[in-house]
Amino acid sequence: MARAAILQMTTGIDPAANAAAIVDAVAQAKAGGAAMLFTPEMSGLLDRDRKRAAAAIVREDDDRVLAAAREAAAREGVWVALGSLAVAREDGRWANRSFVIDDAGEIVARYDKMHMFDVDLATGESWRESNAYAAGESVTTVETPLGRLGLAICYDIRFPALFEALGRAQCDVIAIPAAFTVPTGAAHWHLLQRARAVEASAYVLAAAQVGRHEDGRATYGHSLAIDPWGEVLLDMGGDAPGVGFAEIDRTRIADVRSQLPSLANRRAIAN
């Protein structure tokens, strides 16, 4: 058994304030007995005004939020799955990048979001992530105190091929940090998160943004912990930020995979 902590945030446009919230959550995770803390997508900055945001988006070596998270992880002896940060690439574009930080403050894995959120919703909301961000190309897994962790980010959840790859990698836990819109969250959030847990016979930990943000957007919240059978262990609701906890039981994973060996039974399907 190992305990995971999940941070639900209302990230704003000031990276220093967002870093302080993450540092406080690392301390809460330690006090609550968690081996690892999970934070949402865009933990360091959530700003739909890209001209204003550009001043705060820097290369990862210069990112104050990343540095603060690494220092807190080392100080508290807690691993951190930093859901994602906006970071500058050498080619002038940005990446929506997850980081896994160990309990010594070292970065042990990175993942760039593969699927860009380019949508026009019936509510009138329009998003074009690909206008500024470059898509990642690699599937990422890493060994952690919770077991083998697979990484995804938000809109990735709608693309089953990524999760088939994470299932083939025998992930014990999949992180799906997010900043889901309210209409898409109400329609699909719980459905998709539970489906991904069942498909991979793995725990899903989905740290989410919540509430009304400084840039004017609203996010759905409902950070989740889901077990390999698809049971919801934690739902943090859609009203407020905070830290929640869930137990990760490796024997539960083995039990589900022995009852329903869908990973072992999977066959390649020709086009």
Secondary structure as GFF3:
##gff-version 3
##sequence-region A 1 271
A	DSSP	beta_strand	2	8	.	.	.	ID=ss1
A	DSSP	alpha_helix	15	31	.	.	.	ID=ss2
A	DSSP	beta_strand	36	38	.	.	.	ID=ss3
A	DSSP	alpha_helix	50	53	.	.	.	ID=ss4
A	DSSP	three_ten_helix	54	56	.	.	.	ID=ss5
A	DSSP	three_ten_helix	60	62	.	.	.	ID=ss6
A	DSSP	alpha_helix	64	76	.	.	.	ID=ss7
A	DSSP	beta_strand	79	88	.	.	.	ID=ss8
A	DSSP	beta_strand	94	101	.	.	.	ID=ss9
A	DSSP	beta_strand	107	112	.	.	.	ID=ss10
A	DSSP	beta_strand	118	120	.	.	.	ID=ss11
A	DSSP	beta_strand	126	128	.	.	.	ID=ss12
A	DSSP	three_ten_helix	129	131	.	.	.	ID=ss13
A	DSSP	beta_strand	141	144	.	.	.	ID=ss14
A	DSSP	beta_strand	147	151	.	.	.	ID=ss15
A	DSSP	three_ten_helix	154	158	.	.	.	ID=ss16
A	DSSP	alpha_helix	160	168	.	.	.	ID=ss17
A	DSSP	beta_strand	173	175	.	.	.	ID=ss18
A	DSSP	alpha_helix	182	200	.	.	.	ID=ss19
A	DSSP	beta_strand	203	206	.	.	.	ID=ss20
A	DSSP	beta_strand	210	212	.	.	.	ID=ss21
A	DSSP	beta_strand	218	220	.	.	.	ID=ss22
A	DSSP	beta_strand	224	226	.	.	.	ID=ss23
A	DSSP	beta_strand	232	235	.	.	.	ID=ss24
A	DSSP	beta_strand	242	248	.	.	.	ID=ss25
A	DSSP	alpha_helix	250	259	.	.	.	ID=ss26
A	DSSP	alpha_helix	262	265	.	.	.	ID=ss27
###
